[in-house]
């Protein structure tokens, strides 16, 4: 009888305990657009987490569904998702400089109940080549934040994991920009 009570207590408490321990992730898919000369990014994250980060940046509450949030979102992305010229871990004192190397342009957003998508482009001077990708999205508001960036090059993909300890990764520029994909629409036409 005592064990039955314990089992019931665990069954009742388990969902509460699990829901009390939220997970914090973002997932981005990025692909080089050779025609536009930019990295096109689709970022999926929780809107409440982004609102917390924007509030810290702006010093006031920002609601992501409002149009006035767009400049704040773009500013936040500029500071937290960028490419640098430096190889390896970017120095802390160069964060302002590396933020100048690449520029973010917000393209749009879609907001759902639990998740939102943010679409943006990352550009840099055509005569430069990025060496490192930095993703510190939401690391300042969630200690256990895990960000994943899936880089696409044609049909191939590479996944990079970013955390508070590993917030940068080397970029393989040749792999990202290669043009060896097969155009199936042109196959068979002579």
C-alpha positions in Angstrom: 0.0 0.0 0.0 2.8 2.3 0.8 4.5 1.7 -2.6 1.2 2.4 -4.4 1.0 5.8 -2.7 4.6 6.5 -3.7 4.0 5.5 -7.3 0.9 7.7 -7.5 2.8 10.7 -6.0 5.6 10.3 -8.5 3.1 10.0 -11.4 1.4 13.2 -10.3 4.5 15.1 -9.5 6.5 14.1 -12.6 4.6 16.3 -15.1 4.8 19.2 -12.8 8.6 18.8 -12.3 9.2 18.4 -16.0 7.2 21.4 -16.9 8.9 23.5 -14.2 12.3 22.8 -15.9 12.0 24.5 -19.3 14.4 23.9 -22.1 15.9 26.8 -24.0 16.9 26.3 -27.7 17.0 28.1 -31.0 17.4 26.5 -34.4 18.6 28.4 -37.4 19.0 27.3 -41.0 21.5 29.4 -43.1 22.3 29.2 -46.7 24.6 31.3 -48.9 22.8 33.0 -51.7 25.4 33.7 -54.4 23.1 35.9 -56.5 22.2 38.2 -53.5 25.7 37.8 -52.0 24.4 37.2 -48.5 23.8 34.5 -45.9 20.0 33.9 -45.7 18.9 32.8 -42.2 15.7 31.4 -40.8 15.7 31.4 -37.0 13.2 29.5 -34.8 13.0 30.5 -31.2 10.6 31.1 -28.4 9.0 34.6 -28.5 9.0 35.0 -24.7 12.7 34.4 -24.6 13.3 37.0 -27.3 11.1 39.5 -25.5 13.2 39.1 -22.4 16.4 39.7 -24.4 14.9 42.7 -26.1 13.8 44.2 -22.8 17.4 44.0 -21.5 18.6 45.7 -24.7 15.9 48.4 -24.9 15.5 49.0 -21.2 11.7 48.6 -21.6 9.2 45.9 -22.6 9.2 45.0 -26.3 6.4 42.9 -27.7 7.7 41.0 -30.7 4.3 41.0 -32.6 4.4 44.8 -32.8 6.0 46.5 -35.8 7.9 48.8 -33.5 9.9 45.7 -32.3 11.5 45.2 -35.7 14.4 47.7 -35.3 15.1 46.2 -31.8 15.1 42.7 -33.3 17.5 43.7 -36.0 19.8 45.4 -33.5 19.7 42.4 -31.3 20.5 40.1 -34.2 23.3 42.4 -35.3 25.0 42.0 -31.9 24.3 38.3 -31.4 24.5 36.6 -34.8 27.4 37.6 -36.9 30.4 36.7 -39.0 33.9 37.8 -38.2 37.2 38.1 -40.0 39.0 36.6 -37.0 40.0 32.9 -36.9 39.1 31.1 -33.8 37.5 32.6 -30.7 36.8 36.3 -31.3 38.4 38.5 -28.7 35.9 40.1 -26.3 37.3 43.6 -27.0 36.7 43.1 -30.8 33.0 42.5 -30.5 32.2 46.0 -31.7 34.6 45.6 -34.6 33.3 42.2 -35.6 29.7 43.5 -35.4 30.9 46.0 -38.1 32.3 43.2 -40.4 28.9 41.7 -41.1 25.6 43.5 -41.3 22.2 42.1 -40.5 19.0 43.0 -42.3 15.7 41.8 -40.9 13.5 40.4 -43.7 10.4 39.3 -41.7 9.0 37.3 -38.9 6.2 34.8 -38.2 4.8 34.5 -34.7 3.0 31.5 -33.3 2.0 30.6 -29.8 5.0 28.7 -28.6 7.5 29.5 -31.4 8.4 32.3 -33.8 10.5 32.4 -37.0 12.7 35.4 -37.7 14.1 35.8 -41.3 17.2 37.8 -41.9 20.2 38.3 -44.1 23.8 38.6 -43.1 26.0 40.6 -45.5 29.7 41.6 -45.6 32.0 43.3 -48.1 32.4 41.2 -51.2 36.2 41.5 -51.0 36.2 39.9 -47.4 35.7 36.3 -46.4 34.2 35.4 -43.0 36.3 33.1 -40.9 34.1 32.6 -37.8 30.4 32.4 -37.1 29.2 33.8 -33.8 25.8 32.9 -32.3 25.1 34.3 -28.8 21.3 34.4 -29.3 19.6 34.3 -25.9 22.7 33.3 -24.0 22.4 36.4 -21.8 18.9 35.4 -20.6 19.1 31.6 -20.4 22.2 30.0 -18.8 21.4 26.6 -20.4 20.6 28.0 -23.9 21.6 25.8 -26.8 21.6 27.3 -30.3 21.9 25.1 -33.4 22.8 26.5 -36.8 22.4 24.2 -39.8 24.5 25.5 -42.7 23.2 24.4 -46.1 25.3 24.0 -49.2 23.2 22.5 -52.0 21.9 19.2 -50.7 24.5 18.9 -47.9 24.1 20.2 -44.4 26.4 20.8 -41.4 25.0 21.4 -37.9 26.9 23.7 -35.5 26.0 23.7 -31.8 26.5 27.0 -29.9 26.4 27.3 -26.0 27.7 29.7 -23.4 31.1 27.9 -23.6 31.2 27.4 -27.3 29.6 30.5 -28.9 31.7 30.5 -32.1 32.6 28.1 -34.9 35.0 28.3 -37.8 33.3 28.9 -41.2 34.3 26.7 -44.1 33.8 29.3 -46.8 34.8 27.0 -49.7 32.2 24.4 -48.6 29.5 27.0 -48.0 29.9 28.7 -51.4 30.7 25.8 -53.7 28.4 25.5 -56.8 28.7 21.8 -57.5 25.0 21.0 -57.0 23.0 19.4 -59.9 20.2 21.4 -61.5 17.6 18.7 -62.1 15.5 21.0 -64.2 18.2 21.2 -66.8 19.0 17.5 -66.9 18.1 15.8 -70.2 17.8 19.0 -72.1 20.4 19.3 -74.9 
